[in-house]
Amino acid sequence: MRKKLPDILIFVKTFLMDTEDQKEFYSKLKERLAETSTWPANYLYKFIVPTEGTGIKEIEGVFDDTGAVIITKKSKNGKYTSISVTVEMENPDAVIEKYKAVSNVKGVISL
């Protein structure tokens, strides 16, 4: 039986972190994921990107061919779009790989 992941809200722009901060952040995230779930497990990613530009398509591209369910919702004024991605991941390292890939998208905020 799989455990449900606790609600973990992590507000971070990884591209603003220096290398050591990124290593520490991902190390702690990996520990928490390993402690709170039985793998493989469904994982919910949440991102916010500017609506204009290529961010939405880039994030969708990161999850191509994974069987992910992707839901987008524009903000009230339409300036930003939230993206929720639910996908089965094999282990904490796979989760982190996707976060790293998405961190290259201009203007992305990971929640």
Biopython code that builds the backbone (N, CA, C, O; Angstrom):
import numpy as np
from Bio.PDB.StructureBuilder import StructureBuilder

atoms = [
    (1, "MET", "N", (0.836, -1.178, 0.000)),
    (1, "MET", "CA", (0.000, 0.000, 0.000)),
    (1, "MET", "C", (0.882, 1.243, 0.000)),
    (1, "MET", "O", (1.862, 1.326, 0.741)),
    (2, "ARG", "N", (0.528, 2.181, -0.821)),
    (2, "ARG", "CA", (1.301, 3.420, -0.918)),
    (2, "ARG", "C", (0.835, 4.425, 0.118)),
    (2, "ARG", "O", (-0.356, 4.563, 0.397)),
    (3, "LYS", "N", (1.805, 5.117, 0.675)),
    (3, "LYS", "CA", (1.473, 6.212, 1.579)),
    (3, "LYS", "C", (1.214, 7.454, 0.752)),
    (3, "LYS", "O", (1.826, 7.651, -0.298)),
    (4, "LYS", "N", (0.306, 8.293, 1.228)),
    (4, "LYS", "CA", (0.049, 9.559, 0.579)),
    (4, "LYS", "C", (1.137, 10.534, 1.004)),
    (4, "LYS", "O", (1.473, 10.636, 2.184)),
    (5, "LEU", "N", (1.682, 11.248, 0.025)),
    (5, "LEU", "CA", (2.680, 12.253, 0.362)),
    (5, "LEU", "C", (2.043, 13.371, 1.165)),
    (5, "LEU", "O", (0.932, 13.798, 0.849)),
    (6, "PRO", "N", (2.718, 13.852, 2.193)),
    (6, "PRO", "CA", (2.175, 15.004, 2.912)),
    (6, "PRO", "C", (2.233, 16.218, 2.013)),
    (6, "PRO", "O", (3.004, 16.256, 1.054)),
    (7, "ASP", "N", (1.421, 17.205, 2.320)),
    (7, "ASP", "CA", (1.478, 18.436, 1.550)),
    (7, "ASP", "C", (2.782, 19.135, 1.865)),
    (7, "ASP", "O", (2.987, 19.630, 2.973)),
    (8, "ILE", "N", (3.654, 19.169, 0.886)),
    (8, "ILE", "CA", (4.943, 19.824, 1.037)),
    (8, "ILE", "C", (4.935, 21.029, 0.110)),
    (8, "ILE", "O", (4.951, 20.882, -1.112)),
    (9, "LEU", "N", (4.912, 22.209, 0.689)),
    (9, "LEU", "CA", (4.975, 23.405, -0.138)),
    (9, "LEU", "C", (6.399, 23.923, -0.094)),
    (9, "LEU", "O", (6.893, 24.359, 0.946)),
    (10, "ILE", "N", (7.025, 23.868, -1.213)),
    (10, "ILE", "CA", (8.403, 24.320, -1.318)),
    (10, "ILE", "C", (8.426, 25.443, -2.343)),
    (10, "ILE", "O", (8.218, 25.219, -3.536)),
    (11, "PHE", "N", (8.679, 26.636, -1.868)),
    (11, "PHE", "CA", (8.733, 27.785, -2.760)),
    (11, "PHE", "C", (10.202, 28.065, -3.033)),
    (11, "PHE", "O", (10.932, 28.537, -2.161)),
    (12, "VAL", "N", (10.617, 27.770, -4.235)),
    (12, "VAL", "CA", (12.034, 27.926, -4.528)),
    (12, "VAL", "C", (12.240, 28.198, -6.007)),
    (12, "VAL", "O", (11.606, 27.580, -6.862)),
    (13, "LYS", "N", (13.110, 29.107, -6.286)),
    (13, "LYS", "CA", (13.552, 29.310, -7.654)),
    (13, "LYS", "C", (14.965, 28.760, -7.695)),
    (13, "LYS", "O", (15.912, 29.444, -7.306)),
    (14, "THR", "N", (15.109, 27.540, -8.158)),
    (14, "THR", "CA", (16.401, 26.875, -8.072)),
    (14, "THR", "C", (17.487, 27.581, -8.860)),
    (14, "THR", "O", (18.668, 27.458, -8.532)),
    (15, "PHE", "N", (17.110, 28.316, -9.890)),
    (15, "PHE", "CA", (18.149, 28.986, -10.660)),
    (15, "PHE", "C", (18.777, 30.139, -9.894)),
    (15, "PHE", "O", (19.832, 30.629, -10.295)),
    (16, "LEU", "N", (18.165, 30.587, -8.807)),
    (16, "LEU", "CA", (18.743, 31.647, -7.988)),
    (16, "LEU", "C", (19.646, 31.095, -6.893)),
    (16, "LEU", "O", (20.392, 31.850, -6.269)),
    (17, "MET", "N", (19.589, 29.804, -6.657)),
    (17, "MET", "CA", (20.417, 29.193, -5.620)),
    (17, "MET", "C", (21.812, 28.941, -6.164)),
    (17, "MET", "O", (21.993, 28.636, -7.343)),
    (18, "ASP", "N", (22.799, 29.077, -5.277)),
    (18, "ASP", "CA", (24.130, 28.679, -5.717)),
    (18, "ASP", "C", (24.206, 27.147, -5.669)),
    (18, "ASP", "O", (23.301, 26.489, -5.156)),
    (19, "THR", "N", (25.273, 26.603, -6.198)),
    (19, "THR", "CA", (25.404, 25.159, -6.346)),
    (19, "THR", "C", (25.285, 24.417, -5.022)),
    (19, "THR", "O", (24.629, 23.377, -4.954)),
    (20, "GLU", "N", (25.909, 24.936, -3.975)),
    (20, "GLU", "CA", (25.838, 24.270, -2.665)),
    (20, "GLU", "C", (24.419, 24.277, -2.114)),
    (20, "GLU", "O", (23.971, 23.279, -1.549)),
    (21, "ASP", "N", (23.702, 25.399, -2.272)),
    (21, "ASP", "CA", (22.311, 25.464, -1.818)),
    (21, "ASP", "C", (21.448, 24.457, -2.576)),
    (21, "ASP", "O", (20.586, 23.804, -1.988)),
    (22, "GLN", "N", (21.683, 24.335, -3.879)),
    (22, "GLN", "CA", (20.926, 23.370, -4.672)),
    (22, "GLN", "C", (21.192, 21.949, -4.196)),
    (22, "GLN", "O", (20.259, 21.162, -4.039)),
    (23, "LYS", "N", (22.453, 21.617, -3.965)),
    (23, "LYS", "CA", (22.793, 20.275, -3.491)),
    (23, "LYS", "C", (22.111, 19.973, -2.171)),
    (23, "LYS", "O", (21.560, 18.888, -1.986)),
    (24, "GLU", "N", (22.147, 20.934, -1.251)),
    (24, "GLU", "CA", (21.518, 20.738, 0.061)),
    (24, "GLU", "C", (20.004, 20.607, -0.074)),
    (24, "GLU", "O", (19.394, 19.745, 0.559)),
    (25, "PHE", "N", (19.396, 21.460, -0.897)),
    (25, "PHE", "CA", (17.953, 21.412, -1.112)),
    (25, "PHE", "C", (17.529, 20.053, -1.650)),
    (25, "PHE", "O", (16.609, 19.432, -1.117)),
    (26, "TYR", "N", (18.194, 19.587, -2.705)),
    (26, "TYR", "CA", (17.820, 18.312, -3.312)),
    (26, "TYR", "C", (18.127, 17.129, -2.397)),
    (26, "TYR", "O", (17.415, 16.125, -2.424)),
    (27, "SER", "N", (19.158, 17.237, -1.606)),
    (27, "SER", "CA", (19.477, 16.182, -0.648)),
    (27, "SER", "C", (18.376, 16.052, 0.402)),
    (27, "SER", "O", (17.946, 14.945, 0.726)),
    (28, "LYS", "N", (17.924, 17.182, 0.928)),
    (28, "LYS", "CA", (16.842, 17.166, 1.923)),
    (28, "LYS", "C", (15.535, 16.682, 1.308)),
    (28, "LYS", "O", (14.791, 15.925, 1.931)),
    (29, "LEU", "N", (15.260, 17.122, 0.081)),
    (29, "LEU", "CA", (14.050, 16.674, -0.597)),
    (29, "LEU", "C", (14.076, 15.164, -0.797)),
    (29, "LEU", "O", (13.075, 14.487, -0.565)),
    (30, "LYS", "N", (15.213, 14.638, -1.225)),
    (30, "LYS", "CA", (15.340, 13.190, -1.434)),
    (30, "LYS", "C", (15.080, 12.428, -0.140)),
    (30, "LYS", "O", (14.384, 11.413, -0.150)),
    (31, "GLU", "N", (15.630, 12.906, 0.968)),
    (31, "GLU", "CA", (15.405, 12.269, 2.272)),
    (31, "GLU", "C", (13.921, 12.264, 2.631)),
    (31, "GLU", "O", (13.380, 11.238, 3.042)),
    (32, "ARG", "N", (13.261, 13.425, 2.474)),
    (32, "ARG", "CA", (11.836, 13.516, 2.818)),
    (32, "ARG", "C", (10.992, 12.598, 1.946)),
    (32, "ARG", "O", (10.076, 11.936, 2.434)),
    (33, "LEU", "N", (11.298, 12.562, 0.669)),
    (33, "LEU", "CA", (10.539, 11.696, -0.233)),
    (33, "LEU", "C", (10.730, 10.230, 0.130)),
    (33, "LEU", "O", (9.772, 9.458, 0.116)),
    (34, "ALA", "N", (11.942, 9.845, 0.452)),
    (34, "ALA", "CA", (12.225, 8.454, 0.821)),
    (34, "ALA", "C", (11.517, 8.073, 2.112)),
    (34, "ALA", "O", (11.064, 6.938, 2.263)),
    (35, "GLU", "N", (11.419, 9.017, 3.043)),
    (35, "GLU", "CA", (10.785, 8.755, 4.337)),
    (35, "GLU", "C", (9.268, 8.710, 4.259)),
    (35, "GLU", "O", (8.637, 8.012, 5.052)),
    (36, "THR", "N", (8.666, 9.437, 3.324)),
    (36, "THR", "CA", (7.212, 9.604, 3.327)),
    (36, "THR", "C", (6.467, 8.758, 2.310)),
    (36, "THR", "O", (5.237, 8.765, 2.289)),
    (37, "SER", "N", (7.185, 8.030, 1.469)),
    (37, "SER", "CA", (6.495, 7.286, 0.411)),
    (37, "SER", "C", (7.108, 5.919, 0.180)),
    (37, "SER", "O", (8.273, 5.666, 0.486)),
    (38, "THR", "N", (6.280, 5.053, -0.371)),
    (38, "THR", "CA", (6.728, 3.767, -0.862)),
    (38, "THR", "C", (6.788, 3.902, -2.378)),
    (38, "THR", "O", (5.818, 4.322, -3.010)),
    (39, "TRP", "N", (7.915, 3.548, -2.950)),
    (39, "TRP", "CA", (8.128, 3.781, -4.379)),
    (39, "TRP", "C", (7.982, 2.506, -5.181)),
    (39, "TRP", "O", (8.327, 1.436, -4.680)),
    (40, "PRO", "N", (7.481, 2.575, -6.414)),
    (40, "PRO", "CA", (7.040, 3.758, -7.142)),
    (40, "PRO", "C", (5.783, 4.363, -6.520)),
    (40, "PRO", "O", (5.016, 3.681, -5.839)),
    (41, "ALA", "N", (5.591, 5.667, -6.771)),
    (41, "ALA", "CA", (4.460, 6.389, -6.195)),
    (41, "ALA", "C", (4.016, 7.496, -7.146)),
    (41, "ALA", "O", (4.801, 8.012, -7.942)),
    (42, "ASN", "N", (2.740, 7.844, -7.039)),
    (42, "ASN", "CA", (2.265, 9.017, -7.767)),
    (42, "ASN", "C", (2.796, 10.243, -7.056)),
    (42, "ASN", "O", (2.775, 10.324, -5.828)),
    (43, "TYR", "N", (3.276, 11.202, -7.846)),
    (43, "TYR", "CA", (3.827, 12.425, -7.285)),
    (43, "TYR", "C", (3.145, 13.605, -7.959)),
    (43, "TYR", "O", (2.922, 13.600, -9.170)),
    (44, "LEU", "N", (2.815, 14.615, -7.165)),
    (44, "LEU", "CA", (2.166, 15.815, -7.679)),
    (44, "LEU", "C", (3.164, 16.959, -7.694)),
    (44, "LEU", "O", (3.640, 17.402, -6.648)),
    (45, "TYR", "N", (3.472, 17.430, -8.891)),
    (45, "TYR", "CA", (4.308, 18.613, -9.078)),
    (45, "TYR", "C", (3.382, 19.802, -9.271)),
    (45, "TYR", "O", (2.310, 19.678, -9.864)),
    (46, "LYS", "N", (3.807, 20.964, -8.762)),
    (46, "LYS", "CA", (3.051, 22.200, -8.996)),
    (46, "LYS", "C", (4.037, 23.283, -9.393)),
    (46, "LYS", "O", (5.074, 23.481, -8.759)),
    (47, "PHE", "N", (3.678, 23.975, -10.466)),
    (47, "PHE", "CA", (4.524, 25.039, -10.989)),
    (47, "PHE", "C", (3.664, 26.245, -11.343)),
    (47, "PHE", "O", (2.464, 26.121, -11.589)),
    (48, "ILE", "N", (4.293, 27.404, -11.363)),
    (48, "ILE", "CA", (3.664, 28.617, -11.866)),
    (48, "ILE", "C", (4.618, 29.216, -12.888)),
    (48, "ILE", "O", (5.817, 29.338, -12.639)),
    (49, "VAL", "N", (4.070, 29.589, -14.045)),
    (49, "VAL", "CA", (4.871, 30.222, -15.093)),
    (49, "VAL", "C", (4.098, 31.395, -15.674)),
    (49, "VAL", "O", (2.870, 31.436, -15.589)),
    (50, "PRO", "N", (4.812, 32.352, -16.265)),
    (50, "PRO", "CA", (4.106, 33.401, -17.002)),
    (50, "PRO", "C", (3.302, 32.756, -18.138)),
    (50, "PRO", "O", (3.792, 31.857, -18.821)),
    (51, "THR", "N", (2.084, 33.218, -18.330)),
    (51, "THR", "CA", (1.229, 32.655, -19.377)),
    (51, "THR", "C", (1.825, 32.890, -20.755)),
    (51, "THR", "O", (1.809, 32.002, -21.607)),
    (52, "GLU", "N", (2.350, 34.085, -20.970)),
    (52, "GLU", "CA", (2.999, 34.400, -22.244)),
    (52, "GLU", "C", (4.352, 33.700, -22.295)),
    (52, "GLU", "O", (5.020, 33.557, -21.271)),
    (53, "GLY", "N", (4.741, 33.283, -23.439)),
    (53, "GLY", "CA", (6.035, 32.627, -23.592)),
    (53, "GLY", "C", (5.878, 31.131, -23.782)),
    (53, "GLY", "O", (4.790, 30.624, -24.057)),
    (54, "THR", "N", (6.998, 30.440, -23.627)),
    (54, "THR", "CA", (7.030, 29.011, -23.938)),
    (54, "THR", "C", (7.027, 28.113, -22.703)),
    (54, "THR", "O", (7.127, 26.893, -22.831)),
    (55, "GLY", "N", (6.915, 28.693, -21.521)),
    (55, "GLY", "CA", (7.029, 27.923, -20.279)),
    (55, "GLY", "C", (6.084, 26.740, -20.168)),
    (55, "GLY", "O", (6.495, 25.655, -19.757)),
    (56, "ILE", "N", (4.838, 26.935, -20.524)),
    (56, "ILE", "CA", (3.854, 25.851, -20.406)),
    (56, "ILE", "C", (4.263, 24.682, -21.311)),
    (56, "ILE", "O", (4.288, 23.532, -20.872)),
    (57, "LYS", "N", (4.577, 24.977, -22.553)),
    (57, "LYS", "CA", (4.982, 23.929, -23.504)),
    (57, "LYS", "C", (6.271, 23.246, -23.057)),
    (57, "LYS", "O", (6.414, 22.032, -23.207)),
    (58, "GLU", "N", (7.204, 24.013, -22.512)),
    (58, "GLU", "CA", (8.462, 23.425, -22.063)),
    (58, "GLU", "C", (8.230, 22.443, -20.919)),
    (58, "GLU", "O", (8.811, 21.358, -20.900)),
    (59, "ILE", "N", (7.378, 22.827, -19.966)),
    (59, "ILE", "CA", (7.084, 21.933, -18.841)),
    (59, "ILE", "C", (6.355, 20.691, -19.328)),
    (59, "ILE", "O", (6.663, 19.578, -18.902)),
    (60, "GLU", "N", (5.386, 20.879, -20.221)),
    (60, "GLU", "CA", (4.704, 19.710, -20.788)),
    (60, "GLU", "C", (5.707, 18.791, -21.474)),
    (60, "GLU", "O", (5.573, 17.569, -21.408)),
    (61, "GLY", "N", (6.703, 19.364, -22.126)),
    (61, "GLY", "CA", (7.728, 18.580, -22.811)),
    (61, "GLY", "C", (8.572, 17.744, -21.856)),
    (61, "GLY", "O", (8.980, 16.632, -22.191)),
    (62, "VAL", "N", (8.832, 18.283, -20.667)),
    (62, "VAL", "CA", (9.604, 17.536, -19.668)),
    (62, "VAL", "C", (8.882, 16.248, -19.280)),
    (62, "VAL", "O", (9.519, 15.250, -18.942)),
    (63, "PHE", "N", (7.549, 16.276, -19.329)),
    (63, "PHE", "CA", (6.759, 15.125, -18.899)),
    (63, "PHE", "C", (6.176, 14.324, -20.060)),
    (63, "PHE", "O", (5.338, 13.448, -19.845)),
    (64, "ASP", "N", (6.611, 14.615, -21.292)),
    (64, "ASP", "CA", (6.173, 13.835, -22.455)),
    (64, "ASP", "C", (6.484, 12.355, -22.249)),
    (64, "ASP", "O", (7.521, 11.999, -21.690)),
    (65, "ASP", "N", (5.591, 11.517, -22.698)),
    (65, "ASP", "CA", (5.788, 10.064, -22.686)),
    (65, "ASP", "C", (5.965, 9.472, -21.292)),
    (65, "ASP", "O", (6.591, 8.423, -21.139)),
    (66, "THR", "N", (5.420, 10.137, -20.275)),
    (66, "THR", "CA", (5.507, 9.602, -18.908)),
    (66, "THR", "C", (4.155, 9.154, -18.386)),
    (66, "THR", "O", (4.069, 8.567, -17.307)),
    (67, "GLY", "N", (3.099, 9.425, -19.139)),
    (67, "GLY", "CA", (1.755, 9.106, -18.672)),
    (67, "GLY", "C", (1.232, 10.132, -17.680)),
    (67, "GLY", "O", (0.257, 9.871, -16.976)),
    (68, "ALA", "N", (1.864, 11.288, -17.617)),
    (68, "ALA", "CA", (1.480, 12.329, -16.667)),
    (68, "ALA", "C", (0.125, 12.930, -17.013)),
    (68, "ALA", "O", (-0.240, 13.064, -18.181)),
    (69, "VAL", "N", (-0.610, 13.289, -15.963)),
    (69, "VAL", "CA", (-1.843, 14.051, -16.115)),
    (69, "VAL", "C", (-1.482, 15.494, -15.789)),
    (69, "VAL", "O", (-1.042, 15.799, -14.681)),
    (70, "ILE", "N", (-1.673, 16.379, -16.765)),
    (70, "ILE", "CA", (-1.274, 17.770, -16.614)),
    (70, "ILE", "C", (-2.513, 18.651, -16.669)),
    (70, "ILE", "O", (-3.303, 18.582, -17.610)),
    (71, "ILE", "N", (-2.665, 19.479, -15.643)),
    (71, "ILE", "CA", (-3.800, 20.402, -15.559)),
    (71, "ILE", "C", (-3.245, 21.817, -15.456)),
    (71, "ILE", "O", (-2.378, 22.089, -14.625)),
    (72, "THR", "N", (-3.746, 22.720, -16.300)),
    (72, "THR", "CA", (-3.317, 24.114, -16.258)),
    (72, "THR", "C", (-4.494, 25.004, -15.884)),
    (72, "THR", "O", (-5.649, 24.706, -16.189)),
    (73, "LYS", "N", (-4.168, 26.109, -15.214)),
    (73, "LYS", "CA", (-5.205, 27.069, -14.829)),
    (73, "LYS", "C", (-4.590, 28.466, -14.824)),
    (73, "LYS", "O", (-3.589, 28.717, -14.153)),
    (74, "LYS", "N", (-5.208, 29.369, -15.585)),
    (74, "LYS", "CA", (-4.726, 30.746, -15.631)),
    (74, "LYS", "C", (-5.129, 31.495, -14.367)),
    (74, "LYS", "O", (-6.160, 31.213, -13.757)),
    (75, "SER", "N", (-4.288, 32.457, -13.990)),
    (75, "SER", "CA", (-4.613, 33.318, -12.858)),
    (75, "SER", "C", (-5.778, 34.228, -13.228)),
    (75, "SER", "O", (-6.175, 34.306, -14.391)),
    (76, "LYS", "N", (-6.310, 34.904, -12.240)),
    (76, "LYS", "CA", (-7.480, 35.759, -12.459)),
    (76, "LYS", "C", (-7.234, 36.785, -13.562)),
    (76, "LYS", "O", (-8.107, 37.030, -14.395)),
    (77, "ASN", "N", (-6.059, 37.377, -13.564)),
    (77, "ASN", "CA", (-5.769, 38.387, -14.591)),
    (77, "ASN", "C", (-5.121, 37.805, -15.846)),
    (77, "ASN", "O", (-4.859, 38.530, -16.805)),
    (78, "GLY", "N", (-4.862, 36.490, -15.837)),
    (78, "GLY", "CA", (-4.320, 35.812, -17.004)),
    (78, "GLY", "C", (-2.826, 35.962, -17.208)),
    (78, "GLY", "O", (-2.285, 35.469, -18.198)),
    (79, "LYS", "N", (-2.154, 36.631, -16.295)),
    (79, "LYS", "CA", (-0.722, 36.872, -16.444)),
    (79, "LYS", "C", (0.110, 35.614, -16.164)),
    (79, "LYS", "O", (1.170, 35.420, -16.759)),
    (80, "TYR", "N", (-0.379, 34.764, -15.253)),
    (80, "TYR", "CA", (0.340, 33.549, -14.866)),
    (80, "TYR", "C", (-0.546, 32.330, -15.052)),
    (80, "TYR", "O", (-1.773, 32.426, -15.056)),
    (81, "THR", "N", (0.097, 31.182, -15.207)),
    (81, "THR", "CA", (-0.614, 29.917, -15.318)),
    (81, "THR", "C", (-0.027, 28.940, -14.311)),
    (81, "THR", "O", (1.189, 28.774, -14.224)),
    (82, "SER", "N", (-0.912, 28.293, -13.547)),
    (82, "SER", "CA", (-0.449, 27.235, -12.642)),
    (82, "SER", "C", (-0.544, 25.914, -13.399)),
    (82, "SER", "O", (-1.470, 25.684, -14.176)),
    (83, "ILE", "N", (0.424, 25.070, -13.152)),
    (83, "ILE", "CA", (0.482, 23.774, -13.817)),
    (83, "ILE", "C", (0.613, 22.705, -12.745)),
    (83, "ILE", "O", (1.557, 22.725, -11.955)),
    (84, "SER", "N", (-0.334, 21.769, -12.717)),
    (84, "SER", "CA", (-0.276, 20.624, -11.808)),
    (84, "SER", "C", (-0.001, 19.393, -12.650)),
    (84, "SER", "O", (-0.686, 19.130, -13.638)),
    (85, "VAL", "N", (1.015, 18.643, -12.243)),
    (85, "VAL", "CA", (1.413, 17.444, -12.988)),
    (85, "VAL", "C", (1.400, 16.266, -12.023)),
    (85, "VAL", "O", (2.146, 16.252, -11.044)),
    (86, "THR", "N", (0.562, 15.288, -12.294)),
    (86, "THR", "CA", (0.536, 14.065, -11.500)),
    (86, "THR", "C", (1.100, 12.947, -12.363)),
    (86, "THR", "O", (0.633, 12.699, -13.475)),
    (87, "VAL", "N", (2.112, 12.279, -11.825)),
    (87, "VAL", "CA", (2.786, 11.241, -12.605)),
    (87, "VAL", "C", (3.371, 10.201, -11.657)),
    (87, "VAL", "O", (3.811, 10.528, -10.555)),
    (88, "GLU", "N", (3.371, 8.957, -12.093)),
    (88, "GLU", "CA", (3.993, 7.909, -11.292)),
    (88, "GLU", "C", (5.498, 7.973, -11.492)),
    (88, "GLU", "O", (5.995, 7.932, -12.618)),
    (89, "MET", "N", (6.211, 8.076, -10.382)),
    (89, "MET", "CA", (7.663, 8.157, -10.415)),
    (89, "MET", "C", (8.240, 6.922, -9.741)),
    (89, "MET", "O", (7.657, 6.385, -8.799)),
    (90, "GLU", "N", (9.384, 6.479, -10.228)),
    (90, "GLU", "CA", (10.003, 5.251, -9.724)),
    (90, "GLU", "C", (10.662, 5.407, -8.361)),
    (90, "GLU", "O", (10.651, 4.479, -7.552)),
    (91, "ASN", "N", (11.240, 6.585, -8.104)),
    (91, "ASN", "CA", (11.983, 6.787, -6.862)),
    (91, "ASN", "C", (12.249, 8.277, -6.659)),
    (91, "ASN", "O", (11.985, 9.075, -7.559)),
    (92, "PRO", "N", (12.766, 8.664, -5.498)),
    (92, "PRO", "CA", (13.048, 10.080, -5.241)),
    (92, "PRO", "C", (14.015, 10.701, -6.253)),
    (92, "PRO", "O", (13.873, 11.874, -6.598)),
    (93, "ASP", "N", (14.986, 9.937, -6.727)),
    (93, "ASP", "CA", (15.927, 10.479, -7.715)),
    (93, "ASP", "C", (15.212, 10.888, -9.003)),
    (93, "ASP", "O", (15.559, 11.899, -9.613)),
    (94, "ALA", "N", (14.220, 10.110, -9.412)),
    (94, "ALA", "CA", (13.460, 10.436, -10.623)),
    (94, "ALA", "C", (12.655, 11.725, -10.425)),
    (94, "ALA", "O", (12.533, 12.534, -11.344)),
    (95, "VAL", "N", (12.108, 11.906, -9.217)),
    (95, "VAL", "CA", (11.374, 13.133, -8.897)),
    (95, "VAL", "C", (12.301, 14.334, -9.033)),
    (95, "VAL", "O", (11.943, 15.342, -9.644)),
    (96, "ILE", "N", (13.474, 14.219, -8.469)),
    (96, "ILE", "CA", (14.440, 15.315, -8.475)),
    (96, "ILE", "C", (14.925, 15.618, -9.895)),
    (96, "ILE", "O", (15.133, 16.782, -10.237)),
    (97, "GLU", "N", (15.104, 14.599, -10.715)),
    (97, "GLU", "CA", (15.514, 14.813, -12.111)),
    (97, "GLU", "C", (14.525, 15.720, -12.833)),
    (97, "GLU", "O", (14.925, 16.607, -13.587)),
    (98, "LYS", "N", (13.229, 15.495, -12.600)),
    (98, "LYS", "CA", (12.209, 16.329, -13.251)),
    (98, "LYS", "C", (12.252, 17.756, -12.726)),
    (98, "LYS", "O", (12.127, 18.703, -13.503)),
    (99, "TYR", "N", (12.428, 17.925, -11.403)),
    (99, "TYR", "CA", (12.548, 19.282, -10.859)),
    (99, "TYR", "C", (13.722, 20.010, -11.501)),
    (99, "TYR", "O", (13.609, 21.185, -11.851)),
    (100, "LYS", "N", (14.840, 19.325, -11.657)),
    (100, "LYS", "CA", (16.015, 19.944, -12.265)),
    (100, "LYS", "C", (15.742, 20.316, -13.723)),
    (100, "LYS", "O", (16.143, 21.389, -14.173)),
    (101, "ALA", "N", (15.070, 19.447, -14.453)),
    (101, "ALA", "CA", (14.749, 19.735, -15.849)),
    (101, "ALA", "C", (13.829, 20.948, -15.959)),
    (101, "ALA", "O", (14.025, 21.803, -16.822)),
    (102, "VAL", "N", (12.832, 21.021, -15.092)),
    (102, "VAL", "CA", (11.885, 22.141, -15.129)),
    (102, "VAL", "C", (12.549, 23.438, -14.667)),
    (102, "VAL", "O", (12.140, 24.520, -15.088)),
    (103, "SER", "N", (13.553, 23.347, -13.820)),
    (103, "SER", "CA", (14.206, 24.563, -13.320)),
    (103, "SER", "C", (14.867, 25.367, -14.438)),
    (103, "SER", "O", (15.203, 26.534, -14.240)),
    (104, "ASN", "N", (15.055, 24.763, -15.600)),
    (104, "ASN", "CA", (15.632, 25.469, -16.745)),
    (104, "ASN", "C", (14.616, 26.310, -17.505)),
    (104, "ASN", "O", (14.985, 27.065, -18.405)),
    (105, "VAL", "N", (13.338, 26.185, -17.151)),
    (105, "VAL", "CA", (12.287, 26.948, -17.823)),
    (105, "VAL", "C", (12.306, 28.383, -17.284)),
    (105, "VAL", "O", (12.272, 28.600, -16.072)),
    (106, "LYS", "N", (12.359, 29.342, -18.182)),
    (106, "LYS", "CA", (12.439, 30.754, -17.787)),
    (106, "LYS", "C", (11.191, 31.180, -17.000)),
    (106, "LYS", "O", (10.063, 30.986, -17.451)),
    (107, "GLY", "N", (11.416, 31.761, -15.822)),
    (107, "GLY", "CA", (10.335, 32.318, -15.018)),
    (107, "GLY", "C", (9.555, 31.318, -14.194)),
    (107, "GLY", "O", (8.563, 31.696, -13.571)),
    (108, "VAL", "N", (9.956, 30.060, -14.161)),
    (108, "VAL", "CA", (9.193, 29.045, -13.437)),
    (108, "VAL", "C", (9.375, 29.203, -11.923)),
    (108, "VAL", "O", (10.457, 29.527, -11.434)),
    (109, "ILE", "N", (8.301, 28.966, -11.219)),
    (109, "ILE", "CA", (8.315, 28.883, -9.755)),
    (109, "ILE", "C", (7.802, 27.501, -9.412)),
    (109, "ILE", "O", (6.715, 27.112, -9.839)),
    (110, "SER", "N", (8.581, 26.755, -8.641)),
    (110, "SER", "CA", (8.175, 25.418, -8.216)),
    (110, "SER", "C", (7.552, 25.528, -6.841)),
    (110, "SER", "O", (8.097, 26.179, -5.949)),
    (111, "LEU", "N", (6.406, 24.888, -6.674)),
    (111, "LEU", "CA", (5.739, 24.880, -5.370)),
    (111, "LEU", "C", (5.845, 23.491, -4.769)),
    (111, "LEU", "O", (5.350, 23.256, -3.667)),
]
sb = StructureBuilder()
sb.init_structure("model")
sb.init_model(0)
sb.init_chain("A")
sb.init_seg("    ")
for serial, (resi, resn, name, xyz) in enumerate(atoms, 1):
    if name == "N":
        sb.init_residue(resn, " ", resi, " ")
    sb.init_atom(name, np.array(xyz, "f"), 0.0, 1.0, " ", f" {name:<3s}", serial, name[0])
structure = sb.get_structure()
